[in-house]
Amino acid sequence: MKLRGGYNIFLQGRPGSTIKAMPEPKTLYLPLSSKRFRFSAIHVADGQDVALGDVLATDPNNYDVPLLAPRAGSVRLGQVEDTVVLENIAKSQEYADTNGRMEEVQHVERTFGAAGAQRRRLMMLGAWQFLHEAHSGRLPDPLGTPQAVLVSTLSLEPFTARGDVQLQARLLNFTRGLEHLQSLLEYQPIYFVLPDIKSEFASIVRNHIRGYASVKMVELPLTYPYDDFAVLARSLGLSSGNGPVWALRTEGVLAVDRALTAGKPCVTRIISIGGTGVVSPGHLRVVSGYPLKCITDKHVFEPHPRIINGGIMTGEAFGPGALGIDTECRGITVLPELQEREFLGFMRPGSERSSYWPCFLSSMVQRFAERLTTAMRGERRPCISCNACEEVCPAGISPHLIHKYLYRDLVEEAAAARVDLCVECGLCSYVCPSKIDLRAQFVEAKNGIAREKAEMLETKARQESTEEVNA
């Protein structure tokens, strides 16, 4: 398996391996929007009492994937914009981990012919939303047939929940989840992605997986962003033209097991809390909608923090009105929001400053974890065509060339240069000495091109319909 580009990022504030259960909240704030979903169809009324697992809303544009109630409580609508509030929360010990209570269920009985019913069960219990289509990142069609399934235990973006942490003490749940995935397929292979490291726990995982004939192990170096689903699919020769590729991470396999083995809703998430503004970076067990303030009050010490939903490379800052954790949150990153520009910051003086280019004083010392802040280290400057972005790009495109096309509004040329292959990992922006936000620029361009294509298809469909009527 040949991979290109990538870069090892060493930053302070990496979450540890402990998992702490947060105390039960008094109120939950469930956002109606996340990175992929928009739960616009509300299924409850203001003041209605709901039980754990009841459907609060669905996303009509994503196969009616549901937003489930994480706890029993009373619904409040209209109090907070784009949010369902749950009050009078009933205490519960419902966590995603069924290990220890389901020990008697060692393996999965084959239920041929029942795959459709199982997929619907995954949808209704909130497990299906953990799946991605590898090339597009969208939610896969629950009635579709994949050419293959990617299961990754890697989480290489700094400050996102790590797969090895979630696997601890839940390996039986994970292997049962793999068996359930096999029962949904016919002859399609499952590629199991794990790091090429030698440790006692890694050996235990490998020995467990070797017993599954349809599961093919793929070992990768711990280099960001080799865990990206699109990068993995292309490297394995799984072309988008041959059909969808289902992809899910460790938490997704555990959710599949919870839904199909225990028949319980998947409303609990293990998220990371990390960054240079965090006390004791680690992992937290929370439910969807958990109050963000309860987390920050307990773990953040910075007086002026920037709080990011996700990792440092691809996450986005929580909006000023954000009150709760959304259903796709994998981690919270906290950085110091510097109030002043750093003196000669663009030169990166000093031995404590890291850089992709070995031309600063820091290159003379051993590699170290840098204390990352929100400082831009000097003002943005024009592209200098240093080619650093192309060297690290895992998609094999030329970010600096595409940037120049987009800067001149040459969208067709940017499309011809395959901006659509961008996996949005953010490495080009990270290594850019001119501090150009290439990732944001490419995301905007991809969305614009996709909208234009959709409009062209709609226009063509209307024309064909008119021609049929006239004929």
C-alpha positions as CSV (number, residue, x, y, z in Angstrom):
1,M,0.0,0.0,0.0
2,K,1.6,3.2,-1.2
3,L,0.9,6.5,0.5
4,R,2.2,9.9,-0.4
5,G,2.6,13.2,1.4
6,G,1.6,13.5,5.1
7,Y,3.4,15.0,8.0
8,N,4.0,14.1,11.7
9,I,2.6,16.9,13.9
10,F,3.9,17.2,17.4
11,L,1.8,19.5,19.6
12,Q,1.4,20.0,23.4
13,G,-1.9,19.1,25.0
14,R,-2.3,15.6,23.5
15,P,-5.2,13.8,25.3
16,G,-4.1,10.9,27.6
17,S,-5.5,7.4,27.7
18,T,-8.0,7.8,30.6
19,I,-11.7,8.0,30.1
20,K,-13.7,10.0,32.7
21,A,-17.5,9.9,33.0
22,M,-18.9,13.3,33.3
23,P,-21.6,13.9,36.0
24,E,-25.3,13.7,34.9
25,P,-26.4,17.1,33.7
26,K,-29.6,18.9,34.7
27,T,-30.3,20.2,31.2
28,L,-29.2,19.0,27.7
29,Y,-28.8,21.3,24.7
30,L,-29.1,19.3,21.5
31,P,-28.0,21.2,18.4
32,L,-30.2,20.6,15.3
33,S,-27.1,21.0,13.0
34,S,-23.7,19.3,12.8
35,K,-21.1,18.9,10.1
36,R,-23.2,16.5,8.0
37,F,-26.7,16.7,9.4
38,R,-29.5,19.2,9.6
39,F,-32.4,17.9,11.7
40,S,-35.1,20.1,10.3
41,A,-38.1,17.8,10.7
42,I,-39.2,18.2,14.4
43,H,-41.1,15.2,15.8
44,V,-41.9,16.5,19.3
45,A,-43.9,19.4,20.8
46,D,-42.9,22.0,23.3
47,G,-43.4,20.7,26.8
48,Q,-43.7,17.0,25.7
49,D,-42.1,14.4,28.0
50,V,-39.8,11.9,26.1
51,A,-38.0,8.7,27.1
52,L,-34.4,7.8,26.4
53,G,-34.1,7.0,22.7
54,D,-37.3,8.7,21.5
55,V,-36.9,10.5,18.1
56,L,-36.8,14.3,18.6
57,A,-36.2,15.2,14.9
58,T,-34.9,13.8,11.6
59,D,-32.8,14.9,8.7
60,P,-35.0,14.7,5.5
61,N,-31.9,15.1,3.3
62,N,-30.0,12.2,4.9
63,Y,-32.4,9.3,4.7
64,D,-34.3,10.6,7.8
65,V,-31.5,9.9,10.1
66,P,-32.9,10.6,13.6
67,L,-31.8,12.8,16.5
68,L,-32.5,10.7,19.6
69,A,-33.2,11.8,23.1
70,P,-30.1,11.0,25.2
71,R,-32.1,10.9,28.4
72,A,-35.7,11.1,29.5
73,G,-36.9,14.6,30.1
74,S,-39.1,17.4,29.0
75,V,-38.8,19.1,25.6
76,R,-38.4,22.8,25.3
77,L,-38.5,24.3,21.8
78,G,-37.7,27.9,20.9
79,Q,-35.7,28.7,24.0
80,V,-32.4,28.4,22.1
81,E,-32.0,28.9,18.4
82,D,-31.4,25.8,16.3
83,T,-31.5,23.7,19.5
84,V,-33.8,21.2,21.3
85,V,-33.5,21.7,25.0
86,L,-34.2,18.8,27.4
87,E,-35.1,19.7,31.0
88,N,-35.8,17.7,34.1
89,I,-33.4,15.1,33.0
90,A,-33.8,11.6,34.5
91,K,-30.7,10.1,35.9
92,S,-29.4,7.1,33.9
93,Q,-26.5,4.7,33.8
94,E,-26.9,4.0,30.1
95,Y,-23.5,4.1,28.6
96,A,-22.3,2.8,25.2
97,D,-20.2,0.2,26.9
98,T,-22.1,-3.1,27.2
99,N,-19.0,-5.1,28.1
100,G,-19.5,-7.1,31.3
101,R,-23.3,-7.0,31.0
102,M,-23.3,-8.9,27.7
103,E,-20.5,-11.4,28.3
104,E,-22.8,-14.3,27.6
105,V,-23.3,-13.1,24.0
106,Q,-19.9,-14.1,22.6
107,H,-20.6,-14.1,18.9
108,V,-23.2,-13.1,16.3
109,E,-25.6,-15.6,14.8
110,R,-25.8,-15.3,11.0
111,T,-29.2,-14.0,10.0
112,F,-29.1,-14.2,6.2
113,G,-31.9,-12.3,4.5
114,A,-32.4,-10.0,7.4
115,A,-29.8,-7.4,6.4
116,G,-32.5,-4.8,5.5
117,A,-34.1,-5.1,8.9
118,Q,-30.8,-4.8,10.6
119,R,-29.8,-1.7,8.7
120,R,-33.1,-0.1,9.7
121,R,-32.5,-1.0,13.3
122,L,-29.0,0.7,13.0
123,M,-30.7,3.8,11.7
124,M,-33.4,4.0,14.3
125,L,-31.0,3.4,17.2
126,G,-28.6,6.1,16.1
127,A,-25.7,3.8,14.9
128,W,-26.0,4.5,11.2
129,Q,-24.8,8.1,11.5
130,F,-21.4,6.8,12.5
131,L,-20.9,5.5,8.9
132,H,-19.4,7.6,6.1
133,E,-19.1,7.1,2.4
134,A,-15.3,7.2,2.1
135,H,-14.9,9.3,-1.0
136,S,-17.6,11.9,-0.4
137,G,-17.8,11.9,3.4
138,R,-21.6,11.8,3.3
139,L,-23.9,9.4,5.0
140,P,-24.2,6.1,3.0
141,D,-27.5,4.9,1.6
142,P,-28.8,2.3,4.1
143,L,-30.3,0.4,1.2
144,G,-27.1,0.5,-0.9
145,T,-24.5,-2.1,-1.5
146,P,-20.8,-1.1,-0.8
147,Q,-17.9,-2.5,-2.8
148,A,-15.9,-2.7,0.5
149,V,-15.9,-1.5,4.1
150,L,-13.1,0.4,5.8
151,V,-12.8,0.1,9.6
152,S,-10.1,2.3,11.1
153,T,-8.8,2.3,14.7
154,L,-6.6,5.3,13.9
155,S,-7.3,8.9,14.9
156,L,-4.3,10.8,13.8
157,E,-5.5,14.4,13.9
158,P,-4.2,16.1,17.0
159,F,-6.8,16.3,19.9
160,T,-9.5,13.9,18.6
161,A,-10.7,10.8,20.4
162,R,-8.2,8.0,19.9
163,G,-9.3,4.5,18.8
164,D,-6.9,2.6,21.1
165,V,-8.5,4.4,24.1
166,Q,-12.0,3.4,23.1
167,L,-10.9,-0.2,22.5
168,Q,-9.6,-0.7,26.0
169,A,-11.8,-3.2,27.9
170,R,-14.2,-3.3,24.9
171,L,-12.4,-5.6,22.5
172,L,-15.2,-8.2,22.7
173,N,-17.8,-5.5,21.8
174,F,-15.6,-4.5,18.9
175,T,-15.2,-7.9,17.4
176,R,-19.0,-8.6,17.8
177,G,-19.5,-5.3,15.9
178,L,-17.3,-6.6,13.1
179,E,-19.4,-9.7,12.9
180,H,-22.5,-7.7,12.7
181,L,-21.0,-5.7,9.8
182,Q,-20.2,-9.0,8.1
183,S,-23.8,-10.0,8.4
184,L,-24.9,-6.9,6.5
185,L,-22.7,-7.8,3.5
186,E,-22.5,-10.5,0.9
187,Y,-19.0,-11.0,-0.4
188,Q,-17.6,-7.5,0.1
189,P,-14.2,-7.3,2.0
190,I,-13.7,-5.5,5.3
191,Y,-10.4,-3.6,5.5
192,F,-9.3,-3.3,9.1
193,V,-6.8,-0.4,9.5
194,L,-4.5,-0.3,12.5
195,P,-1.1,1.3,13.3
196,D,2.1,-0.5,12.5
197,I,3.3,-0.4,16.1
198,K,4.6,-3.1,18.4
199,S,2.8,-3.2,21.7
200,E,1.1,-5.8,23.9
201,F,-2.3,-4.4,23.2
202,A,-1.7,-4.1,19.5
203,S,-0.7,-7.8,19.4
204,I,-3.9,-8.7,21.2
205,V,-6.0,-6.8,18.6
206,R,-4.1,-8.4,15.7
207,N,-4.6,-11.9,17.1
208,H,-8.4,-11.3,17.6
209,I,-8.8,-10.1,14.0
210,R,-6.8,-12.8,12.3
211,G,-9.7,-15.3,12.9
212,Y,-12.0,-13.4,10.5
213,A,-11.4,-14.6,6.9
214,S,-13.2,-11.6,5.2
215,V,-11.3,-9.1,7.3
216,K,-8.0,-7.9,5.7
217,M,-5.6,-6.1,8.0
218,V,-3.9,-2.9,6.8
219,E,-1.1,-1.5,8.9
220,L,-0.2,2.2,8.5
221,P,2.5,4.5,10.0
222,L,1.3,7.1,12.5
223,T,1.5,9.9,10.0
224,Y,-1.3,12.5,9.5
225,P,-3.6,12.2,7.6
226,Y,-3.1,8.5,6.5
227,D,-6.3,7.7,8.5
228,D,-8.4,9.8,6.2
229,F,-11.1,7.6,4.6
230,A,-10.7,9.1,1.1
231,V,-6.9,8.7,1.2
232,L,-7.3,5.1,2.4
233,A,-9.8,4.2,-0.3
234,R,-7.7,5.6,-3.1
235,S,-4.6,3.9,-1.8
236,L,-6.4,0.5,-1.7
237,G,-7.6,0.9,-5.2
238,L,-11.2,1.4,-4.3
239,S,-12.4,3.7,-7.0
240,S,-15.5,5.8,-6.5
241,G,-16.7,4.6,-9.9
242,N,-17.1,1.1,-8.6
243,G,-19.6,2.0,-6.0
244,P,-19.7,3.4,-2.5
245,V,-17.2,2.5,0.2
246,W,-18.5,2.3,3.7
247,A,-16.2,3.7,6.3
248,L,-16.4,3.9,10.1
249,R,-14.1,4.3,13.1
250,T,-13.8,2.5,16.3
251,E,-16.7,4.2,17.9
252,G,-18.8,3.3,14.9
253,V,-18.2,-0.4,15.3
254,L,-18.9,-0.2,19.0
255,A,-22.2,1.6,18.1
256,V,-23.1,-1.2,15.7
257,D,-22.6,-3.8,18.4
258,R,-24.6,-1.8,21.0
259,A,-27.5,-1.4,18.6
260,L,-27.7,-5.0,17.2
261,T,-26.5,-6.9,20.3
262,A,-28.0,-5.0,23.1
263,G,-30.8,-3.2,21.1
264,K,-30.1,0.1,22.9
265,P,-29.9,3.6,21.4
266,C,-26.4,5.0,20.7
267,V,-26.5,8.3,22.5
268,T,-23.3,8.3,24.4
269,R,-20.0,9.5,22.9
270,I,-16.4,9.3,24.1
271,I,-14.8,12.6,23.1
272,S,-11.3,14.0,23.7
273,I,-10.5,17.2,25.5
274,G,-7.1,18.5,24.6
275,G,-4.9,21.5,23.6
276,T,-2.6,23.9,25.4
277,G,-5.4,25.5,27.3
278,V,-6.6,22.3,29.0
279,V,-6.0,20.9,32.5
280,S,-5.1,17.2,32.3
281,P,-6.0,16.5,28.6
282,G,-7.9,13.2,28.3
283,H,-11.2,11.6,27.2
284,L,-14.7,12.1,28.5
285,R,-17.8,10.0,28.3
286,V,-20.8,12.3,27.6
287,V,-24.2,12.2,25.9
288,S,-25.2,14.2,22.9
289,G,-26.3,17.7,24.0
290,Y,-24.0,17.7,27.1
291,P,-23.6,21.3,28.2
292,L,-20.4,22.8,26.8
293,K,-20.0,25.1,29.8
294,C,-19.9,22.2,32.2
295,I,-16.9,20.8,30.3
296,T,-15.0,24.1,29.9
297,D,-15.6,25.1,33.5
298,K,-14.0,21.9,34.7
299,H,-11.1,21.5,32.2
300,V,-10.2,24.9,30.7
301,F,-7.8,27.3,32.5
302,E,-7.0,29.8,29.7
303,P,-8.6,33.2,30.4
304,H,-9.1,33.9,26.6
305,P,-9.6,30.5,25.0
306,R,-10.6,29.6,21.5
307,I,-12.8,26.4,21.8
308,I,-12.8,24.2,18.7
309,N,-15.3,21.5,17.8
310,G,-13.0,18.7,16.6
311,G,-9.3,18.6,16.0
312,I,-6.9,21.4,15.3
313,M,-6.5,20.7,11.6
314,T,-10.2,20.3,10.5
315,G,-12.3,21.4,13.4
316,E,-14.2,24.7,13.6
317,A,-14.6,27.0,16.5
318,F,-17.9,26.7,18.4
319,G,-20.2,29.6,17.6
320,P,-21.0,32.2,20.3
321,G,-24.5,30.6,20.8
322,A,-23.2,27.0,21.1
323,L,-24.4,25.4,24.3
324,G,-24.2,21.7,23.8
325,I,-22.2,18.9,22.1
326,D,-23.6,17.9,18.7
327,T,-24.1,14.2,17.6
328,E,-20.9,14.1,15.6
329,C,-18.5,15.7,18.1
330,R,-15.3,13.7,18.4
331,G,-13.3,16.1,20.5
332,I,-12.9,19.6,22.0
333,T,-9.6,21.5,21.4
334,V,-8.7,24.6,23.5
335,L,-6.1,27.1,22.4
336,P,-5.0,30.4,23.9
337,E,-6.4,33.3,22.0
338,L,-3.5,35.7,21.8
339,Q,-4.4,39.3,22.1
340,E,-1.3,40.8,20.6
341,R,0.8,40.0,17.5
342,E,4.0,38.2,18.3
343,F,7.2,40.2,17.7
344,L,9.0,38.9,14.6
345,G,6.7,35.9,14.8
346,F,6.9,35.1,11.1
347,M,10.6,34.4,11.6
348,R,9.9,31.9,14.3
349,P,13.0,32.8,16.4
350,G,14.0,30.6,19.3
351,S,14.5,26.9,19.9
352,E,10.9,26.3,21.1
353,R,9.3,27.0,17.7
354,S,8.5,24.2,15.4
355,S,8.4,24.5,11.6
356,Y,8.0,22.2,8.5
357,W,11.1,23.9,7.0
358,P,14.5,23.1,8.6
359,C,15.7,26.7,8.4
360,F,15.0,28.0,11.9
361,L,16.9,27.6,15.2
362,S,14.4,24.9,16.3
363,S,15.8,22.6,13.6
364,M,19.0,22.3,15.6
365,V,17.3,20.6,18.5
366,Q,15.5,17.3,18.9
367,R,11.8,17.1,17.8
368,F,9.5,18.4,20.5
369,A,5.8,19.1,21.1
370,E,5.2,22.7,20.3
371,R,2.8,24.9,22.4
372,L,0.3,25.9,19.6
373,T,-1.6,29.1,19.9
374,T,-4.0,31.0,17.6
375,A,-1.3,33.5,16.6
376,M,-0.7,33.7,12.9
377,R,3.0,34.4,13.5
378,G,3.1,37.5,11.4
379,E,0.8,38.8,8.7
380,R,-0.4,36.8,5.7
381,R,1.7,37.2,2.6
382,P,1.4,36.2,-1.1
383,C,2.2,32.6,-2.1
384,I,5.9,32.2,-2.7
385,S,5.6,28.9,-4.6
386,C,7.8,27.1,-2.1
387,N,6.0,23.8,-2.9
388,A,5.7,22.8,0.7
389,C,1.9,22.3,0.4
390,E,2.4,19.9,-2.6
391,E,5.0,17.9,-0.7
392,V,2.7,17.2,2.2
393,C,-0.6,16.8,0.3
394,P,-1.8,13.2,0.5
395,A,-4.3,13.7,-2.4
396,G,-1.5,14.3,-5.0
397,I,-2.7,17.7,-6.1
398,S,-0.9,21.0,-6.3
399,P,-2.5,23.3,-3.7
400,H,-0.3,26.4,-4.6
401,L,-1.4,26.1,-8.3
402,I,-5.1,25.7,-7.4
403,H,-4.8,28.7,-5.0
404,K,-3.5,30.9,-7.8
405,Y,-6.4,29.8,-10.1
406,L,-8.9,30.6,-7.4
407,Y,-7.3,33.9,-6.6
408,R,-7.9,34.9,-10.2
409,D,-11.4,33.5,-10.2
410,L,-10.4,30.8,-12.7
411,V,-12.8,28.2,-11.3
412,E,-12.8,25.9,-14.3
413,E,-9.0,25.7,-14.2
414,A,-9.1,24.9,-10.5
415,A,-11.6,22.1,-11.3
416,A,-9.4,20.8,-14.0
417,A,-6.5,20.8,-11.5
418,R,-8.7,18.4,-9.4
419,V,-9.6,20.6,-6.4
420,D,-12.3,18.0,-5.9
421,L,-9.7,15.5,-4.7
422,C,-8.8,17.6,-1.7
423,V,-9.5,15.7,1.5
424,E,-9.6,18.9,3.6
425,C,-6.9,17.6,6.0
426,G,-5.5,21.2,6.4
427,L,-1.9,20.2,6.0
428,C,-1.3,22.7,3.2
429,S,-2.5,25.5,5.5
430,Y,-0.4,24.2,8.4
431,V,2.9,24.2,6.5
432,C,2.3,27.3,4.5
433,P,5.0,29.9,5.4
434,S,2.7,32.7,4.0
435,K,-0.1,31.6,6.4
436,I,-2.7,31.3,3.5
437,D,-5.8,29.5,4.6
438,L,-5.7,27.1,1.7
439,R,-8.1,24.6,3.2
440,A,-10.9,27.1,3.7
441,Q,-10.4,28.3,0.1
442,F,-10.6,24.8,-1.3
443,V,-13.6,23.8,0.7
444,E,-15.5,26.9,-0.6
445,A,-14.4,26.1,-4.1
446,K,-15.5,22.5,-3.9
447,N,-18.9,23.5,-2.5
448,G,-19.4,26.1,-5.3
449,I,-18.5,23.6,-8.0
450,A,-20.8,21.0,-6.5
451,R,-23.7,23.5,-6.5
452,E,-23.0,24.4,-10.1
453,K,-23.1,20.8,-11.1
454,A,-26.3,20.2,-9.2
455,E,-27.9,23.2,-10.9
456,M,-26.8,22.0,-14.3
457,L,-28.3,18.5,-13.7
458,E,-31.6,20.1,-12.5
459,T,-31.7,22.3,-15.6
460,K,-31.0,19.3,-17.9
461,A,-33.7,17.3,-16.1
462,R,-36.3,20.1,-16.6
463,Q,-35.4,20.4,-20.2
464,E,-35.8,16.6,-20.8
465,S,-39.1,16.6,-19.0
466,T,-40.3,19.6,-21.1
467,E,-39.2,17.8,-24.3
468,E,-41.1,14.6,-23.3
469,V,-44.3,16.6,-22.6
470,N,-44.0,18.4,-26.0
471,A,-43.4,15.2,-27.8
